[in-house]
């Protein structure tokens, strides 16, 4: 039987090309990231995912615990490869996913199948080959890997194999937004002056030289690049008048369009507009906003990453005794009163111990007996009240 963990003969360093994020097809991405809303949405989603620990669990009987022994924990949360930290690794997976439509990760294993490292591939250099039920991945035109060696996270797809970036779906909205920003930049670069025509008055005559000189004088006064200043005084000469021809920002609803663009772009990325610093907000508290962001924006990404990483990092015979989960507790940052209420309620049902609470609140040391779980005994069954017991109540 062929060893599926053996490197291909034409193996090359998978890190090649990933440091230079800008390669083929960056024209749209380069223009899109100049839009503040796109930049914010991509950074918010990628940084949020990167800040979450990705914990490998092993089942011990009917309980699960984090597995620190097989090396996966350090690879996923400390250093996946010598070139980057775990934070940057997870961040760029999401960046590739949103901006390129696909995220590819090469799994480096030894001959026994143990994971030695994870390497992020440049999606512009990967070609997916589908032949029947067999999928292989060509990288940089030479190295070929089978499906067990590549973690492939897809943004959205029409053929279930090749992903489509969010930028492609949002191309029309991004084009309008980019045009609005360009219009605003051109308007303010000209000192707030509008384009126009130098027209001769009725009956006035002038040579072509005089017309060119008058045109150049207006350009120099109105153009910031040529040293012009806003509200400059322009002497047109006898027989000329200046007639504006462009639509002013108020009539073109420039400000309204820019505000609309924020909401429109946020719809494509699934980010609440308030998280992109929009003025509109439907939540009264920060906790409600964080919960909405977690449920509607992050949870689909989290499930997608967990599913693909789990099925590729673990062998089929490990699926029943292993689990891979993001710890999303960092997203729900509560205020002091809400945290105290939360810990009190789960402590009273035995869901957490005193020392676990002390650990989460960064207390300096554990307390004796703090590892025991307790439950409240205030509630009693109506048909078996303690006050009506004829025998002493004993505890085990």
Secondary structure, 3 states (H helix, E strand, C coil): CCCCCCCCCCCCCCCCCCCCCCCCCHHHHHHHCCCHHHHHHHHHHHHHHHCCEEEEEEEECCEEEECCCCCHHHHHHCCCECCECHHHHHHHHHHHHHHHCEEEEEEEECCCCCEEEEEEECHHHEEEEEECCEEEEEECCCEEEEHHHEEEEECCECCCCCECCHHHHCHHHHHHHHHHHHHHHHHHHCCCCCCEEEEECCCCCCCHHHHHHHHHHHHHHHCCCCCCCCCCCCCCCCCEEEEECCCCCCCCCHHHHHHHHHHHHHHHHCCCHHHHCCCCCCCCCHHHHHHHHHHHHHHHHHHHHHHHHHHHHCCHHHHHHEEEEEEHHHCCCCCHHHHHHHHHHHHHECCCCHHHHHHHCCCCCCCCCCCCCCECCCCCCCCCCHHHCCCCCCCC
